């Protein structure tokens, strides 16, 4: 680096010191802090104008150690209007559309939600709480602010953990009565006190003679409660002296499979034969007939009902019983509809996502769906360094190796023929040292010299040993990926195990309980060598993790080094990434006076720093120099980093 740059950096550091000294003379502690922070920000801003200061975070650089979701946001199945936001649910995705900011915001376990895979959502505006009922029976209560943005999450796991409730625990419907939410399940009706955040009661076996029945939907009138069930419509008087847990207090209104909703102190019913009629004061009326099966009927505002058939939506005016079909090509598989106001609708469509005509013509407001990334597996046919093709042959078929000269060699279990732990080979991966890693349904083995398979000599694989046992010998290995630091990301049906390059040290273990992984069953893993991002496909969708390893360069290039974030702000508590280094470089970080602050070694082409000194304390505000040394010990100043404490 040129001398004038060094002098300028030294001047910045001196200026920061002087600022701190001047601020200390101010008697008011708050003013001290404000003055120093303002001056520091100005100085850091000036520093960022330096050539090659690297103060902007490149878009491709996700923060080290962070997760991202790549779910399908088009197969929408439920929605809720929450203040000024519209929340949408897909099979594995969850998000909201901010009407004022005109942008979609993804939500997931990364944001503190308990699971992936939501069954139903419903919003109580008086309590400003969104109920999120998962397919497993788990429930999150999301408190929102005045704008409808997430504020606080409370989990209720009682239903999921209950051993007395067996079978399907996915909610079919959620209905509010004051501060109580009535959740309909296949096993019965659950009463959730939203204000007290507690399950109040559970009603089961409400069928004739106490038979178990599935409950699909709940509707209230002024004095009664009605259920759409597998035995038809069941009703009971709704009063404090009526025990609704006793099946004898429930009567069958109609023994047909019907959908129900409210209708002028009565109920409106729709059958799978296309019939629409009302029930008020013990009388039926307003009979209508549709040519196709009606799947659901729901009141969307004081004037209109949403009637869903297989592939279309019909709006029914409840004052004159006029019907209007929504003709829109984007509406192909509607699942739910909510009304922002008369004539303005939000639709959860299973094919085209969250749709609305709130801005004119219908369009999708779903986030971009990226779950189609890496659908093609690259671990079934892998070439070794000599160009030999290693082909896994499916269940119990072992491996077939074909040379460029069309020689063939089969690899199986047993000594002298490969020494695989089993012939059920699940995946292959060639590491950065040229070794072939093989995942089976009984652990991992390694061929340290893959071309030896054609040598005519013993070419058996060896088994890495971890904690005195064969590596993951009790696990079904579903995928192996090699990152830029030659570390092994091994996927199983019980999560991910990240091992050191030789497989003897466990670096990390990710599962659905300790990470944002949506499921423990790993389908496929791909490590991007340039960015360090590891893409993980699970049985419930894909996520990615920004690891600390990238592919290193052969020759150090100061202009290729990226430091992020830079500057480091007071509220930052993550890992600082130093990317674009020479392979496995030694890294030293000093202050401008040359005092060593921290040192480490890169994983491939990336080193990380937690912003602390070797003794463990957070570094002071200032400019720090980053030096990189290659294997020969040749040291180069590669970048500078600004820190605001």
C-alpha positions in Angstrom: 0.0 0.0 0.0 1.3 3.5 -0.8 2.8 5.6 2.0 0.1 8.3 1.7 -2.6 5.8 2.5 -0.8 4.7 5.6 -0.3 8.2 6.8 -4.0 9.0 6.2 -5.1 6.0 8.2 -2.8 7.0 11.0 -4.3 10.5 10.9 -7.8 9.0 11.1 -6.7 7.0 14.2 -5.2 10.1 15.8 -8.3 12.0 15.1 -10.5 9.3 16.8 -8.2 9.4 19.9 -8.5 13.2 20.1 -12.3 13.0 19.7 -12.5 10.6 22.6 -10.3 12.9 24.7 -12.4 16.0 23.9 -15.6 14.1 24.7 -14.3 13.0 28.1 -14.1 16.7 29.1 -17.9 17.0 28.7 -19.6 16.6 32.1 -22.8 15.2 30.8 -22.3 11.4 30.2 -25.1 11.3 27.6 -23.7 14.2 25.7 -20.2 12.6 25.8 -21.6 9.5 24.1 -23.6 11.3 21.5 -20.8 13.7 20.6 -18.3 10.9 20.3 -20.6 8.7 18.3 -21.4 11.5 15.9 -17.8 12.4 15.3 -16.8 8.8 15.0 -19.4 8.2 12.3 -18.2 11.2 10.4 -14.6 10.0 10.6 -15.6 6.5 9.5 -17.5 7.9 6.6 -14.5 9.8 5.5 -12.4 6.7 5.8 -14.9 4.8 3.6 -14.2 7.2 0.8 -10.6 5.9 0.7 -9.7 4.0 -2.5 -10.0 0.2 -1.8 -11.5 0.8 1.6 -14.0 -2.0 1.0 -16.7 -0.4 3.2 -19.7 -1.5 1.2 -21.1 -5.0 1.8 -21.4 -6.8 -1.6 -24.9 -8.2 -2.2 -23.5 -11.7 -2.7 -21.9 -11.7 0.8 -24.5 -13.0 3.3 -23.4 -12.5 6.9 -21.2 -15.3 8.2 -23.2 -17.8 10.2 -26.6 -16.7 9.0 -29.4 -18.7 7.4 -31.7 -18.0 4.4 -34.9 -19.7 3.3 -35.6 -20.8 -0.3 -39.1 -22.1 0.0 -42.0 -22.3 -2.4 -44.1 -19.1 -1.9 -46.6 -19.9 -4.7 -48.5 -22.9 -3.3 -50.5 -20.5 -1.1 -53.2 -22.2 1.1 -54.2 -19.7 3.7 -54.1 -15.9 4.5 -55.0 -13.3 7.1 -55.5 -9.5 6.9 -53.4 -8.2 9.9 -53.8 -4.5 10.3 -51.9 -3.0 7.3 -50.2 -6.2 6.3 -51.4 -9.4 4.5 -50.0 -12.6 5.9 -49.8 -15.6 3.6 -49.1 -19.3 4.2 -47.7 -21.9 1.7 -46.8 -25.5 2.3 -43.5 -24.6 3.8 -43.4 -20.8 3.5 -44.7 -18.0 5.6 -44.6 -14.3 4.8 -46.4 -11.0 4.9 -47.0 -8.3 2.3 -46.6 -4.8 3.6 -49.3 -2.7 1.8 -47.7 0.6 2.6 -44.1 -0.3 1.8 -45.2 -2.5 -1.1 -42.9 -5.3 -0.3 -43.0 -8.9 0.8 -41.2 -10.0 3.9 -40.3 -13.7 4.5 -40.8 -15.2 7.9 -39.4 -18.5 9.3 -37.6 -20.2 12.1 -34.8 -17.7 11.5 -37.2 -15.1 12.9 -38.1 -17.1 16.0 -41.1 -19.1 14.8 -41.1 -22.6 16.3 -41.5 -24.7 13.1 -42.1 -25.0 9.4 -45.3 -26.3 7.9 -48.3 -24.2 8.9 -51.8 -25.7 8.8 -54.0 -22.6 9.5 -53.7 -19.0 10.6 -56.3 -16.5 12.0 -56.1 -13.0 13.4 -57.8 -11.5 16.4 -57.8 -7.7 15.9 -58.9 -6.8 19.4 -55.9 -8.7 20.9 -53.6 -7.9 18.0 -52.6 -11.6 17.9 -52.2 -13.9 15.0 -52.7 -17.6 15.8 -50.3 -19.9 13.8 -51.4 -23.5 14.0 -48.8 -26.0 12.7 -49.3 -29.4 11.2 -47.8 -31.0 14.2 -50.2 -29.5 16.7 -47.7 -26.8 17.8 -49.1 -23.3 18.1 -47.4 -19.9 17.9 -49.2 -16.8 19.1 -47.8 -13.8 17.3 -48.3 -10.4 18.9 -48.1 -7.6 16.3 -47.6 -3.9 16.5 -50.1 -1.3 15.2 -48.9 -1.7 11.7 -49.2 -5.5 11.8 -45.5 -6.3 12.0 -44.2 -9.2 14.2 -43.5 -8.1 17.8 -43.5 -11.1 20.1 -43.9 -14.8 19.6 -45.2 -17.2 22.3 -45.3 -20.9 21.8 -47.9 -23.4 23.1 -46.7 -27.0 22.6 -49.3 -28.8 24.7 -51.1 -30.4 21.8 -48.0 -31.5 20.0 -46.6 -33.1 23.2 -49.8 -34.7 24.3 -49.6 -38.5 24.1 -53.3 -38.9 24.7 -54.0 -37.2 21.3 -53.0 -39.5 18.5 -53.2 -39.1 14.7 -53.5 -35.9 12.7 -52.9 -32.8 14.7 -53.2 -30.2 11.9 -55.9 -27.6 12.5 -58.8 -27.5 10.0 -60.2 -24.2 11.0 -59.9 -21.4 13.6 -62.9 -19.3 14.8 -62.9 -16.6 17.5 -65.5 -16.0 20.1 -64.4 -13.0 22.1 -61.0 -13.8 23.6 -61.3 -17.6 23.0 -60.2 -19.3 19.8 -62.0 -22.4 18.7 -59.6 -24.7 16.8 -61.2 -27.5 14.8 -59.2 -30.7 14.5 -59.8 -34.3 13.3 -59.7 -35.4 17.0 -62.0 -32.7 18.3 -62.4 -29.0 19.3 -59.7 -27.1 21.2 -60.5 -23.9 23.1 -57.5 -21.6 23.3 -57.6 -18.5 25.6 -55.6 -16.1 23.5 -55.4 -13.4 26.2 -54.0 -15.9 28.8 -52.1 -17.8 26.2 -53.3 -21.1 27.4 -55.4 -24.0 26.3 -58.6 -23.8 28.2 -60.5 -27.0 27.2 -60.5 -29.8 24.7 -63.8 -31.3 23.4 -63.5 -34.9 22.0 -66.0 -37.6 21.0 -68.8 -35.3 20.2 -70.6 -37.6 17.8 -73.7 -39.7 18.4 -73.3 -41.9 21.5 -69.9 -40.3 22.1 -68.4 -41.4 18.8 -65.2 -39.9 17.7 -65.8 -37.4 14.8 -63.6 -35.1 12.7 -64.4 -31.4 13.1 -63.8 -29.2 10.1 -65.3 -25.9 11.0 -67.0 -23.9 13.8 -69.7 -21.2 13.5 -71.5 -19.2 16.2 -74.9 -17.5 16.2 -76.2 -15.4 19.1 -77.2 -18.4 21.2 -75.8 -21.5 19.5 -72.6 -23.1 18.2 -72.5 -25.2 15.0 -69.9 -27.7 13.8 -69.2 -29.0 10.4 -68.1 -32.6 11.1 -67.7 -36.0 9.5 -71.2 -36.8 10.8 -72.8 -33.7 9.2 -73.8 -30.5 11.0 -73.8 -30.8 14.8 -75.3 -28.0 16.9 -75.7 -27.1 20.6 -77.0 -24.2 22.7 -74.1 -21.9 23.7 -74.6 -20.9 27.3 -72.7 -21.0 30.5 -74.9 -23.8 32.0 -74.5 -26.1 29.0 -71.6 -28.6 29.2 -70.3 -28.7 25.6 -67.9 -31.5 26.5 -70.9 -33.9 26.9 -71.9 -35.4 23.5 -75.5 -35.6 24.6 -75.9 -31.8 24.4 -75.0 -31.9 20.7 -77.7 -32.7 18.1 -77.3 -33.5 14.4 -78.9 -30.8 12.3 -78.2 -32.3 8.9 -76.4 -35.7 8.3 -74.6 -34.5 5.2 -71.0 -33.3 4.5 -71.6 -29.6 4.4 -69.6 -26.4 4.7 -71.1 -23.7 7.0 -70.8 -20.0 7.7 -72.8 -17.2 9.5 -75.9 -15.7 7.9 -78.1 -13.1 9.6 -78.3 -14.7 13.0 -78.4 -18.1 11.3 -76.1 -20.2 9.2 -75.6 -20.7 5.5 -74.8 -24.1 4.3 -73.2 -25.5 1.1 -73.1 -29.1 0.1 -70.7 -31.0 -2.2 -73.6 -31.5 -4.6 -73.7 -27.7 -5.3 -76.6 -26.8 -3.0 -76.7 -23.5 -1.1 -79.4 -22.8 1.6 -79.8 -21.0 4.9 -80.9 -22.2 8.3 -82.6 -19.5 10.6 -84.9 -20.0 13.6 -85.2 -23.7 12.8 -86.3 -23.1 9.2 -84.5 -23.7 5.9 -84.7 -21.2 3.0 -83.1 -19.4 0.1 -82.3 -22.6 -1.8 -79.8 -22.2 -4.7 -78.1 -24.8 -6.9 -74.7 -24.7 -8.6 -73.5 -27.0 -11.4 -70.3 -28.0 -9.5 -69.2 -29.2 -6.1 -68.9 -26.5 -3.5 -65.9 -26.9 -1.3 -66.3 -24.0 1.1 -68.5 -21.0 1.9 -67.2 -18.1 4.0 -68.4 -14.7 5.0 -65.8 -12.2 3.8 -67.6 -8.9 4.8 -71.0 -7.7 5.8 -72.3 -7.9 2.3 -70.5 -10.8 0.6 -69.8 -14.5 0.8 -66.9 -16.3 -0.9 -68.0 -19.6 -2.4 -65.2 -21.8 -3.5 -65.6 -24.5 -6.1 -62.8 -26.8 -7.4 -61.1 -24.1 -9.6 -63.1 -21.0 -9.3 -64.4 -18.4 -6.9 -68.0 -17.0 -6.8 -69.0 -14.0 -4.8 -72.5 -14.2 -3.3 -74.3 -10.9 -2.2 -76.3 -11.7 0.9 -78.8 -8.9 0.4 -80.1 -9.9 -3.0 -78.5 -13.3 -3.4 -76.9 -12.2 -6.6 -73.8 -14.2 -7.7 -70.7 -13.0 -9.4 -67.9 -15.3 -10.7 -64.4 -13.8 -10.5 -63.0 -14.3 -14.0 -59.2 -14.2 -13.7 -56.8 -16.5 -15.4 -54.3 -16.3 -12.5 -56.9 -17.9 -10.1 -56.4 -21.6 -10.8 -56.5 -23.4 -7.5 -58.0 -21.0 -4.9 -57.8 -22.1 -1.3 -58.8 -19.0 0.7 -60.2 -15.5 0.2 -60.3 -12.4 2.4 -61.8 -9.0 1.7 -59.9 -5.8 2.3 -63.1 -3.9 1.4 -66.1 -4.6 -0.9 -64.7 -5.5 -4.3 -61.1 -5.7 -3.2 -60.0 -9.3 -2.5 -56.9 -11.2 -1.4 -56.8 -14.8 -2.5 -54.5 -17.7 -1.5 -54.0 -19.6 -4.7 -52.2 -22.9 -4.6 -50.6 -22.4 -8.0 -49.9 -18.6 -8.3 -49.5 -17.6 -4.7 -51.0 -14.6 -2.9 -53.2 -12.8 -5.4 -55.1 -9.5 -5.2 -56.9 -6.9 -7.2 -56.2 -4.2 -4.5 -54.0 -2.2 -7.0 -56.2 -2.8 -10.1 -55.7 -6.0 -12.1 -55.0 -9.2 -10.2 -51.3 -10.0 -9.6 -49.2 -12.0 -7.3 -47.7 -10.5 -4.1 -45.7 -13.6 -3.1 -42.0 -13.4 -2.5 -39.7 -15.0 -5.1 -39.8 -18.8 -4.9 -36.3 -20.4 -5.0 -37.0 -23.9 -3.9 -36.3 -25.3 -7.4 -32.5 -24.6 -6.9 -30.3 -27.7 -7.1 -33.1 -30.2 -7.9 -30.6 -32.1 -10.1 -28.3 -34.1 -8.0 -24.6 -34.1 -8.7 -23.5 -36.9 -6.4 -24.6 -40.0 -8.3 -21.9 -39.8 -11.0 -18.5 -38.2 -9.9 -15.2 -38.1 -11.8 -12.0 -38.6 -9.9 -8.8 -36.7 -10.7 -7.8 -39.3 -13.4 -11.2 -38.9 -15.2 -12.6 -42.2 -14.0 -16.4 -42.1 -13.6 -17.7 -43.4 -10.3 -21.4 -44.3 -10.6 -23.6 -45.4 -7.7 -25.8 -48.2 -8.9 -28.9 -47.6 -6.7 -30.1 -49.7 -3.9 -27.7 -52.5 -3.0 -25.9 -52.2 -6.3 -22.6 -50.9 -5.0 -20.5 -48.7 -7.3 -19.4 -49.0 -11.0 -16.2 -47.3 -12.0 -15.5 -46.7 -15.7 -12.1 -45.4 -16.9 -11.6 -43.1 -19.9 -10.5 -46.3 -21.8 -13.8 -47.9 -20.9 -12.3 -50.3 -18.3 -14.9 -51.3 -15.7 -14.5 -52.2 -12.1 -17.3 -53.0 -9.6 -16.9 -51.9 -6.0 -18.8 -53.8 -3.3 -18.7 -54.6 0.4 -16.2 -57.1 1.6 -12.4 -57.1 1.7 -10.5 -56.9 -1.6 -13.5 -55.6 -3.5 -13.9 -52.1 -2.0 -14.7 -52.8 1.7 -18.0 -50.8 1.6 -19.9 -51.1 4.8 -23.0 -52.0 2.7 -23.8 -52.1 -1.1 -26.5 -49.6 -0.6 -24.6 -46.5 -1.7 -26.5 -43.2 -1.3 -24.0 -40.5 -2.5 -20.5 -39.8 -3.8 -18.2 -36.8 -3.3 -14.6 -36.0 -4.4 -12.8 -33.8 -1.9 -10.1 -31.2 -2.6 -7.3 -33.7 -2.0 -8.7 -36.0 -4.6 -10.2 -38.5 -2.2 -13.5 -40.1 -2.9 -16.0 -40.0 0.0 -18.9 -42.5 -0.2 -22.1 -42.3 1.8 -24.0 -45.5 2.5 -27.0 -46.5 4.6 -24.4 -47.5 7.3 -22.1 -44.6 7.4 -19.1 -43.2 5.5 -16.0 -44.7 3.9 -13.2 -43.0 1.9 -11.0 -44.1 -1.0 -7.8 -42.2 -0.5 -6.5 -43.1 -4.0 -9.5 -43.6 -6.2 -7.5 -44.4 -9.5 -6.0 -47.4 -7.6 -9.3 -49.2 -8.4 -7.7 -50.2 -11.7 -4.3 -51.1 -10.3 -5.1 -54.8 -9.8 -4.0 -54.4 -6.2 -6.0 -53.9 -3.0 -8.0 -50.7 -3.4 -10.3 -51.0 -0.3 -11.7 -47.9 1.3 -11.0 -47.0 4.8 -13.4 -45.8 7.5 -12.7 -42.5 9.3 -12.9 -42.9 13.0 -14.7 -40.3 15.2 -14.9 -40.7 19.0 -13.5 -44.3 18.7 -16.3 -45.3 16.4 -16.7 -45.7 12.7 -17.9 -42.4 11.3 -21.7 -42.1 11.5 -22.0 -45.9 11.3 -25.5 -45.8 12.7 -26.7 -43.1 10.2 -28.2 -43.3 6.7 -26.1 -40.9 4.8 -28.2 -39.0 2.3 -25.7 -36.5 0.9 -22.1 -35.3 1.2 -20.8 -31.9 0.2 -17.2 -30.5 0.2 -16.8 -26.8 1.0 -13.9 -24.5 0.1 -12.0 -25.5 3.3 -12.3 -29.2 2.3 -14.6 -29.8 5.2 -17.4 -32.4 4.9 -21.1 -31.5 5.2 -22.8 -34.8 5.7 -26.5 -35.1 5.5 -28.5 -37.8 7.2 -32.1 -38.4 8.3 -31.2 -36.9 11.6 -29.8 -33.6 10.4 -26.4 -32.4 9.2 -22.9 -33.2 10.6 -20.1 -30.9 9.6 -16.7 -32.5 10.0 -13.1 -31.4 9.6 -11.3 -32.3 6.3 -10.2 -35.7 7.6 -13.5 -36.5 9.3 -12.0 -36.8 12.8 -13.4 -33.6 14.3 -17.0 -32.6 14.5 -17.2 -28.9 13.7 -21.0 -28.5 14.0 -24.2 -30.4 14.0 -27.5 -28.9 12.7 -31.0 -30.2 13.3 -34.5 -28.8 13.4 -34.2 -28.2 17.2 -31.0 -26.2 17.2 -31.2 -24.4 13.9 -33.6 -23.0 11.2 -33.6 -26.4 9.4 -37.2 -27.1 8.5 -36.7 -30.9 8.9 -34.1 -33.4 10.0 -34.4 -35.4 6.9 -31.7 -34.1 4.5 -32.2 -34.8 0.8 -29.3 -33.0 -0.8 -26.5 -30.6 0.1 -24.5 -28.3 -2.3 -21.6 -26.1 -1.1 -20.9 -23.0 -3.3 -17.1 -22.7 -3.3 -17.0 -19.0 -4.4 -19.5 -17.6 -1.9 -19.3 -20.1 1.0 -23.1 -20.6 1.1 -24.2 -24.1 1.7 -27.6 -25.0 0.2 -29.6 -27.7 2.0 -32.7 -29.4 0.6 -34.8 -31.1 3.3 -38.1 -33.0 3.2 -39.8 -29.7 4.0 -38.0 -27.3 1.7 -34.6 -25.7 1.1 -32.6 -23.4 3.3 -29.0 -22.2 3.0 -26.3 -21.4 5.6 -23.4 -19.0 5.0 -20.4 -20.9 6.1 -16.9 -19.7 6.9 -15.1 -21.5 4.1 -14.6 -20.5 0.4 -12.3 -21.6 -2.3 -8.9 -19.9 -1.8 -6.8 -18.3 -4.6 -3.3 -19.5 -5.6 -1.9 -15.9 -5.5 -2.8 -13.1 -3.2 -4.7 -10.2 -4.9 -5.4 -7.3 -2.6 -8.2 -6.0 -4.9 -10.0 -9.4 -4.6 -10.3 -9.3 -0.8 -13.7 -8.4 0.6 -14.3 -7.6 4.3 -17.9 -7.6 5.5 -19.5 -5.9 7.3 -17.2 -2.9 7.0 -17.6 -0.7 8.9 -18.6 -2.7 12.0 -21.3 -0.9 13.8 -21.9 -0.9 17.6 -24.9 -3.2 17.4 -23.1 -5.9 15.3 -22.4 -9.1 17.3 -21.8 -11.6 14.5 -18.7 -12.8 12.7 -16.7 -10.5 10.4 -15.8 -12.2 7.1 -12.5 -11.7 5.3 -13.0 -13.3 1.8 -10.8 -13.7 -1.3 -7.6 -14.8 0.5 -4.9 -17.1 -0.6 -5.6 -20.8 0.1 -5.5 -21.5 3.9 -3.8 -18.1 4.6 -2.5 -17.0 7.9 -4.3 -13.8 8.9 -3.1 -11.1 11.4 -5.2 -8.1 12.4 -3.4 -5.1 14.0 -4.2 -1.6 14.9 -2.6 1.2 13.0 0.3 1.4 15.5 1.2 -2.2 14.5 0.0 -3.9 17.8 -1.3 -7.4 17.1 -5.0 -7.6 17.9 -6.0 -11.0 16.6 -4.7 -13.8 14.4 -6.3 -16.8 12.8 -6.1 -19.1 9.7 -8.5 -19.1 6.7 -10.8 -22.0 5.8 -9.9 -22.1 2.2 -10.2 -18.5 1.1 -12.2 -17.0 4.0 -11.1 -16.1 7.5 -13.5 -14.9 10.3 -13.1 -12.6 13.2 -15.6 -12.0 16.1 -14.4 -8.4 16.6 -12.6 -9.3 19.8 -8.9 -9.2 20.9 -6.9 -12.3 21.7 -7.8 -11.8 25.4 -11.5 -11.8 24.6 -12.5 -8.2 24.9 -14.2 -6.1 22.2 -11.8 -3.9 20.3 -11.9 -0.2 20.6 -13.2 2.2 17.9 -10.7 2.7 15.2 -9.2 1.5 11.9 -7.6 -2.0 11.8 -5.2 -3.4 9.3 -5.6 -7.0 7.9 -2.5 -8.8 6.8 -2.4 -12.2 5.0 0.5 -14.6 4.7 0.8 -17.5 2.3 2.5 -20.9 3.0 5.9 -19.4 2.3 5.3 -16.8 5.0 5.1 -13.9 2.6 2.9 -11.3 4.3 0.8 -8.6 2.5 -1.5 -5.9 3.8 -4.8 -7.0 2.1 -7.4 -4.7 3.6 -8.5 -2.3 6.3 -11.5 -2.4 8.6 -13.3 0.3 10.5 -14.9 -0.5 13.9 -17.3 1.7 15.9 -17.7 0.5 19.5 
